Amino acid sequence: MNQRLDRLADQIQRDLAQLIRQEIRDPRLGLVTVSAVKVSRDLGYADIYVTVMGRDLEADAHQASIDILNAAAGFLRGELGRMLSIRVIPRLRFHFDEVLARANHLTSLIQHAVREDESRHQPSNDSESEQDA
């Protein structure tokens, strides 16, 4: 059963990515990537985790895109029903995938720390000229 749910989640992920790209025409929607899908055992719902890239990369800028996707969940569910050959189509719940945002934040912190460390360990021009004399 678990393997079946995993295959279904993978298929939903592929189909939703295509549907969002081709069918949702809201200019407020950023560039959406479906990063993961988790389907409940009873097929009652599917949690869809998305990352959003766009012009506004503020902390809460992704919430508008999540709201748009949740508002379109009924439409997307209907389209999935036409694409998939299963009897029950799970209800869709969209969530912001914070894993990528946290990874980007940690990467920027690490890069900042490395730059600071390098600037502390580089000899200044004055000390180089004193060593030459």
Secondary structure, DSSP 8 states (H G I E B T S, - for coil): -HHHHHHHHHHHHHHHHHHHHHH---TT--EEEEEEEEE-TTSSEEEEEEEEESS--STTTHHHHHHHHHHTHHHHHHHHHHHS--S---EEEEEE-HHHHHHHHHHHHHHHHHHHHHHHHS--HHHHHHHH-
